Amino acid sequence: MKIKLILATLFIMLHGNVIFSQCISVELSVSWEMGYDIVHYDSIISIPILNVTYRNNCDRDYYFLNVCENENSLPEMLCMILDNARYEDYVKREYVKNLYGVNSNQNFCVNIGRWHSYGSSWHAYCDYDSITNKYGRGYQDIKCEYVNCHLERIYEHIRHQNNLVRVSKKTPTGAIKFNFTIDDLLPENLINSVGEQFIFLKSGETHTDTYNLIAFKILGGCFTFHTFDNVIENYVLTTEMDSVTKRTVEQKLELPETVGEYFRYSGGFNTNKVTVCFGDK
């Protein structure tokens, strides 16, 4: 399988003096690591890894919501289609084997990032010009959504094989929902109680999260990764039951301005895109 990596670093190369104009930058890159093939367990293969590096470019220590939370370095794909497939089927090696290279000649954009209160789920969008329109736009939309489901099921296969248990609860749409409380966000409790959902960086520090892209390699195609929204919010959302209406009410909880020596950061951040191709492109 021919593999080609295209780093979208033109912005950084041509605007190196601008990339640090924001206090926070989120830099995407792809590297390769040797690991076990998830179909042929006794084989060692090269596995693509998406690196998400947070960088504090200012002379002040900051904390902020992470762009994409990391659970066992496996992406969480947003699958919008209910196709009645059984869990027992898609955690089998045979299911994964049948998916090799099915999208080798297609292009996708992949949004990664936090959807405010709902954590973050990755979602792949199609380049419609690379998909046959023989059956019309509706066919293209469905095919694109199945890509997300295939990706999610490959990662379910990995979780199943490695006995990984998901910690987060899901909403009906598949996104991860966090139920923060006022006590959770007290400065003295925040790091210990929900600190894993935040990035804490001293001046000049970096932090890198890594995500396994093996499912994308299995499906084939060209994938351009970029952040969902280049803005970090200064609040989280929680839901409470209204005692009068007996309905669930969503409320904003503003993050504390300081946590220890760290100041809250919110607003825009610099970032880039990265494209990796698997197949004959």
C-alpha positions in Angstrom: 0.0 0.0 0.0 1.4 3.3 -1.1 1.4 5.9 1.6 2.0 9.6 1.1 2.1 12.3 3.7 1.5 15.9 2.9 2.1 18.3 5.8 0.1 21.5 5.5 2.8 23.6 6.8 2.8 26.4 4.3 1.1 28.6 6.8 3.9 28.0 9.3 6.7 28.2 6.8 5.6 31.4 5.1 4.2 33.0 8.3 6.5 31.8 10.9 6.5 35.3 12.5 2.7 35.1 12.7 2.1 31.6 14.0 2.9 32.8 17.5 0.7 35.9 17.4 -1.8 34.1 19.6 -0.8 33.1 23.1 -1.8 29.5 22.4 -1.1 27.5 19.3 -2.3 24.0 18.5 0.0 22.3 16.0 -0.9 19.2 14.0 1.6 16.7 12.6 1.8 13.1 11.7 4.5 10.6 12.7 4.9 6.9 12.4 5.4 4.2 15.1 5.9 0.5 14.9 3.1 -1.5 16.4 1.1 -4.7 16.1 -1.2 -5.2 13.2 -4.8 -5.3 14.5 -5.7 -8.0 12.0 -2.6 -10.1 12.0 -1.7 -9.9 15.6 1.8 -11.4 15.3 2.9 -8.9 12.6 4.6 -5.6 13.3 3.6 -2.7 11.0 4.1 1.1 10.7 1.2 2.9 12.3 0.4 6.6 11.6 0.0 8.8 14.6 -1.6 12.3 14.7 0.2 14.6 17.1 -1.7 17.5 18.6 0.8 19.8 20.3 -0.4 22.7 22.5 2.1 25.5 22.9 2.1 28.4 25.3 3.8 31.3 23.4 3.3 34.0 26.1 5.1 35.0 29.3 2.1 34.0 31.5 1.1 30.5 32.7 -2.3 29.4 31.3 -4.9 26.7 31.6 -7.7 26.0 29.2 -10.1 23.4 27.8 -8.3 21.0 25.5 -9.2 21.0 21.9 -9.8 17.3 21.8 -9.9 15.1 24.8 -7.8 11.9 24.6 -9.1 8.5 25.8 -6.5 5.8 25.3 -5.1 7.6 22.2 -8.0 6.4 20.1 -10.2 8.9 18.2 -13.9 9.0 19.0 -15.8 9.1 15.6 -19.2 10.6 15.3 -21.4 8.0 13.6 -24.8 9.4 12.6 -26.2 6.3 10.9 -28.1 3.5 12.7 -27.6 0.4 10.5 -28.6 -2.4 12.9 -25.2 -4.0 12.8 -24.4 -6.2 15.8 -21.6 -5.4 18.2 -20.4 -9.0 17.9 -19.9 -8.6 14.2 -17.8 -5.5 14.1 -15.4 -6.6 16.8 -14.3 -9.5 14.6 -11.1 -9.5 12.6 -13.1 -10.5 9.5 -15.0 -7.2 9.6 -11.8 -5.2 9.6 -10.2 -7.3 6.9 -13.1 -6.5 4.6 -12.6 -2.8 4.9 -9.0 -2.6 3.7 -8.7 0.0 1.0 -12.4 0.6 0.3 -11.9 4.4 0.0 -8.4 4.4 -1.6 -9.4 7.0 -4.3 -11.4 9.4 -2.2 -10.7 12.6 -0.3 -12.0 13.6 3.2 -11.7 16.4 5.6 -11.7 15.4 9.3 -12.9 17.8 11.9 -11.4 17.2 15.3 -12.3 19.3 18.3 -14.5 20.1 21.3 -18.2 20.9 20.8 -18.5 23.1 23.8 -20.2 21.0 26.5 -20.1 17.8 24.7 -16.5 16.9 24.6 -15.2 16.1 21.2 -16.0 13.6 18.5 -14.1 13.5 15.2 -16.2 13.6 12.0 -15.1 13.0 8.4 -16.6 15.0 5.6 -16.3 13.9 1.9 -14.8 15.7 -1.0 -17.9 15.1 -3.2 -15.9 15.4 -6.4 -14.0 12.2 -5.5 -17.1 10.2 -5.1 -19.3 9.0 -8.0 -22.6 10.9 -8.3 -24.2 8.1 -10.2 -26.9 7.8 -7.6 -27.1 11.5 -6.7 -26.1 13.6 -3.7 -28.1 11.6 -1.2 -26.0 8.5 -2.0 -22.9 10.6 -1.5 -24.1 11.8 1.9 -24.9 8.3 3.1 -21.5 7.0 1.8 -19.7 9.7 3.7 -21.5 8.9 7.0 -20.7 5.2 6.6 -17.0 6.2 6.6 -17.4 7.6 10.1 -19.2 4.4 11.2 -16.5 2.2 9.7 -13.8 4.2 11.4 -15.6 4.0 14.8 -16.1 0.3 14.5 -12.5 -0.3 13.8 -11.6 1.6 16.9 -14.3 -0.5 18.8 -12.4 -3.5 17.6 -9.2 -2.2 19.0 -10.9 -1.3 22.3 -12.4 -4.8 22.5 -9.1 -6.5 21.7 -7.3 -4.5 24.4 -10.1 -4.7 26.9 -10.3 -0.9 27.0 -13.3 0.4 28.9 -14.8 3.8 27.9 -14.9 6.2 30.8 -17.1 8.8 29.3 -20.9 8.6 28.8 -22.4 9.3 25.4 -25.3 11.4 24.3 -27.8 10.0 21.8 -25.8 11.7 19.0 -22.6 9.8 20.0 -20.8 12.9 21.4 -19.2 12.7 24.8 -21.1 14.7 27.4 -19.5 16.0 30.6 -21.6 16.9 33.7 -19.5 19.4 35.5 -20.7 20.7 38.8 -20.0 24.0 40.6 -17.8 22.1 43.0 -15.8 20.5 40.2 -14.8 23.9 39.0 -13.6 25.3 42.3 -9.9 26.2 41.8 -8.9 23.9 44.6 -10.7 21.0 43.1 -10.4 21.6 39.4 -7.0 20.0 38.8 -7.7 16.8 40.8 -11.4 16.4 39.8 -11.5 17.2 36.1 -8.0 18.3 35.3 -7.7 15.6 32.5 -10.1 17.7 30.4 -7.8 20.7 30.6 -4.4 21.7 29.5 -2.1 23.4 32.0 1.0 25.1 30.4 3.6 27.3 32.0 5.1 30.0 29.8 7.0 28.4 26.9 5.8 24.9 27.7 4.3 22.4 25.3 2.0 19.4 25.7 1.4 16.8 23.0 -1.5 14.4 22.7 -1.3 11.5 20.3 -4.0 9.7 18.4 -3.8 6.4 16.5 -4.8 6.7 12.9 -4.7 3.0 12.0 -8.4 3.0 11.1 -7.8 5.7 8.5 -5.0 3.7 7.1 -7.2 0.6 6.8 -10.0 2.4 5.0 -7.6 4.1 2.6 -8.0 7.6 1.0 -6.7 11.1 1.7 -7.6 12.7 5.0 -7.0 16.3 5.9 -7.2 16.9 9.6 -8.0 20.2 11.2 -9.5 21.6 14.4 -13.3 21.9 14.6 -13.4 25.4 15.9 -10.3 27.6 16.4 -11.8 29.2 19.6 -11.3 28.1 23.2 -14.4 28.8 25.4 -14.2 30.2 28.9 -17.0 28.0 30.2 -18.4 24.5 30.3 -22.0 23.4 30.3 -24.0 21.3 32.7 -27.5 20.1 32.8 -29.9 20.3 35.8 -33.5 19.3 36.4 -35.8 22.3 36.8 -37.8 21.7 39.9 -40.8 23.5 38.5 -41.0 22.4 34.9 -39.4 19.0 35.5 -37.3 19.5 32.4 -33.6 19.4 31.9 -32.1 22.8 31.7 -28.6 23.5 30.3 -26.5 26.1 32.1 -23.2 27.7 31.5 -20.5 27.4 34.2 -17.8 29.9 33.8 -14.3 28.6 34.5 -12.3 30.3 37.3 -10.1 33.1 36.3 -7.1 31.5 38.0 -6.2 28.0 39.2 -3.1 28.1 41.3 -0.5 30.1 39.3 -2.4 29.4 36.0 -4.6 32.0 34.4 -7.6 31.0 32.3 -7.1 31.3 28.6 -10.0 31.7 26.2 -10.3 33.0 22.6 -8.6 32.2 19.4 -5.5 30.1 18.8 -3.2 29.5 15.9 -3.3 26.2 14.2 -2.6 24.4 10.9 -3.9 21.4 8.8 -2.2 18.1 8.0 -3.0 15.7 5.2 -2.1 12.1 5.0 -2.9 9.8 2.1 -3.2 6.0 2.1 -3.5 4.1 -1.1 -2.6 4.9 -4.7 -2.9 8.7 -4.6 
